[in-house]
Amino acid sequence: MRFVALPPADGSDGPPHLVRDDRHRLPGRGAWLHDDPACLEAARKRGAFRRPCGLPGSGNLRHGNDLG
């Protein structure tokens, strides 16, 4: 599974949304994970999406509704 961070849809300065990219077509750097719910949960707990998605370490990250 590939995940990417997208800016807020409303154009605000809020934190980006982390979304699942099933078609591998969304722009930007992404994070690849095994297609396993346990792997996704472990990555969430570790904060493993920040570096591969090019996000600052201190910023907030909201998870979109389509994470898996």
N, C-alpha and C positions, 0 to 999 in steps of 0.2 A: 504494500500500500504506500502511496506517496501522499504527503501532507505539505501544504504551502500556507504561508501567512499572507492574508489579503487585507488591504486597508478597509476601514468601516465603509459599508455600502452607502451610508448617508453623507460621506465626505467630511465627517467631523475629524477632529484630531485625536479621537479615542484610540484605544489599543487595537492592534490588528486582530483579525479572526483567523484561527487555525482551521483549515478545511481540508477534507479528504479530496484528493484529485484522482478519481477513478479512471479518467480518460488520459491522464498524464499530459494535459494540454494547458494547464494554468501557468501564467508567467511567474517568474521568480525562482529563487532557490527553494529546494524542497528537502524534506526528511523522508527517508525510506524506512519502513518497518515491515516485519513479518505480518502476514494476515492472520493475526492471533490476538484476541482481546486481552490476554495477559501481557503481551508485549506492548500493546498500546497503553495499558494502565501503568506498567513499569516506566515507560517513557514519560508519561504525564507526571508521575511522582518525582522522577529525577530531573525534570525540567529539560529534557533532552531535545526539545524542538527549537530552542533559542538559537543555538549556534548554526545548525544546518539551514535554518530559515532566515539567517541574517538579521536576527533581532538583538537589540541591546539587552544585556544581562539584567539590568535593573528595571526594565519596563514591564508592564503588565501584559498578559496575553490572555485573550478570551477565546474559549473553544467554541467553534461553531456547532450547530445542531447536527451536522452530517459527519461526525467523526467515526462512525462505524456502527 
